[in-house]
Amino acid sequence: MIPSVLPTYSRAPLHFVKGEGSWLIEADGRRFLDMGAGIAVNALGHAHPQLVQALTDQAHRLWHVSNLYEIPQQQALADKLVATSFADTVFFTNSGTESCELAVKMVRKYWHDKGQPEKTMILAFEGSFHGRSSAGIAAAGAEKMTKGFGPILPGFTHVGWGDHDALHAALDDTVGAILIEPVQGEGGIRPLPDQCLKGLRALCDEKGILLVLDEVQCGVARTGRLFAHEWAGVAPDIMMVAKGIGGGFPLGAVLATEEAASGMTAGTHGSTYGGNPLACAVGCAVMDIVSDPAFLDTVNARAGFLRQKLEGLVSSHPDLFEEVRGAGLMIGLKCKVAPADVVKAGYECGVITVPAADHVVRLLPPLNISEDEISEAVNRLDFAADVVREAMG
């Protein structure tokens, strides 16, 4: 008999009932160091006092009115995002998947209004992940996401990660945009080199097409800059964000230049809950913290410390681990064994990690994790490695 919760997830037998900073507490009292942060969502850990206060204060005032009316908290968050990014305008969503849907619509509407409706094709990359909506799975193109859900939404061309020849060959007159993650998350923590992102920006300028960045997982200070593309010194035309922007409260957004958003006039898009007072009150609190240069400096310091510790872990277990890769506090541990085995062993040792493609275990801790907590997490991963080895016989 089918369970009451649709069984689309293979869930670990863990029942967390409380969170405190970088820690999760199981129903039986066990404490776990959370190096997954809800898949890069809990950017400031669990129950951060400023976020709790912002949500509680707003909850006592007003929860929802719909986008038929002005929402002061939404305006405040939009102003913060515009002031700290390339963008001129913002539309708020509830998730990264919804942000992908709007980004695709924005590209298509842009070219329609420019009198070039044939430019419907969006060029995307192998290993990408853009959500599980119809547009999201079509943009990623992987069989594991599209199989059984045909007909797949047309309008996407896929090229190999790092395949420059295929990229140039695919750029015909029907391409209206390039869509890419500056750091692939689900694809195995694969950072796009700065020179490649610079090259994509130059290529889009040369061809007169739009550059769309998916920073749902790698944005909001995750890499040590407010947005990952800032490391390359370039800016997109359209950007998707979510996850960390709400610090655990469902919130996403699409940021865009005035030019790229020019086709999105009244009636072209909408959302019942997007940009609601609760979400935006929390989002404002998150932005006040993560956009502070001193906070970003600390993220970079913690990232360096974590990477150093993990390099030591790889050296201690060369039969299990191959390399450490990633950017900021978006780290991939490349495994020589099944990543799921490492994640499961971590559960036994009280540390939470997240599997990804390309034999990678993801470490996406809260951005305000302490050095002591990082040391403890890596110690627990060291114990987990011994558990994996023992299970191998």
Buried (B, 14 or more C-beta within 10 A) or exposed (E): EEEEEEEEEEEEEEEBEEBEBBBBBBEEEEEBBBBBBBBBBBBBBBBBEBBBEBBEEBEEEBEEEEBEEEBEBBEBBBEBBBEEBBBEBBBBBBBBBBBBBBBBBBBBBBBBBEEBEEBBBBBBBBBBBBBBBBBBBBBBBBEEBBEEEEEBBEBBBBBEBBEEEBBEEBBEEBBBBBBBBBBBBBBBBBBBEBEBBBBBBEBBEEBEBBBBBBBBBBBBBBBBBBBBBBBBEBBBBBBBBBBBBBBBBBBBBBBBBEEBBBBBEEEEBEBEBBBBBBBBBBBBBBBEBBBEEEBBEBBBEBBEBBBEBBEEBBEEBEEBBEEBBBBBBBBBBBBEBEBEBBBBBBBEBBBBBBBBBBBBBBBBBBBBBEEEBBEBBBBBBBBBBBBBBEEEE
